[in-house]
Amino acid sequence: MRQVELHREHVVLRRAVLGMRMAVNVRVSDFLGVAVRGIDDAQMLVLVHRDPALTIPLGSSSDADEIAAAWQMWSEIFQLPQLTEEAPREPAARRRRRNVISRRRPKFLVRRRAGFPRDEASVHRGEREIIARD
């Protein structure tokens, strides 16, 4: 269930997600335009956003002239273009992410200075020791 407040400059969507109430304030200029969608024998007028969850229905009717007049009116009020809805497209295949970060050192190890592996400690055998005294 969501409540929608329409203003000339912005749209406020009030809804609850998993019991948490939230209000989303979206500028009208962020919407793509006003479109007509066909549903069965009627047509529905929607305010189209890039994010389908933010697309807002404005009204529906089975009268084509009424929808055309409302389409023109909403387009002028919001100063947005009138869009024609195309057939729904297939969603694009998800791109496989080549994670460059996986080859890096973990974060806690980056903070520490890397040590240099020592092959072997230098041991001197069979040499005479020279001691300097005052």
Phi, psi and omega in degrees: 000128177223148178250140183237129173248122181258129174231167181293326183262333183211165179234133179248123177253121176249126180205169179241129178243116183053040178085353180263121180284142179212151176236125180251121181256116184239131176290147179295328180293344178282345179279151182281324181163188179253129185231159176250128177243139178269126175233113182052243182264353181251170176237147182239139179261127183228150172265110191271132176239160178299322177273116183302334179291339181261002176289132188244127174286135181257334179169168177214153180197157176264352179272117183294322180293321179295318179296318180296319179293318179294322179299314178296316182297310181296324178296319179289320181298312182273352183055049179239155180289156174273122183255147172256132181281130175267173177299143181300136181268159173288140177294145181294147178295142181290132181284144177276128184270126175269103188274102179288331184295334184297338181274351181277168178286151176300156187301317182290335177278337179292327180293331181273147177285134182288135177273159179257128181292135179260130180295303178203146176292140182286124180240127180254120181235148175074022178245154177275138181270131179253122180245127178264127178238160180297000000 
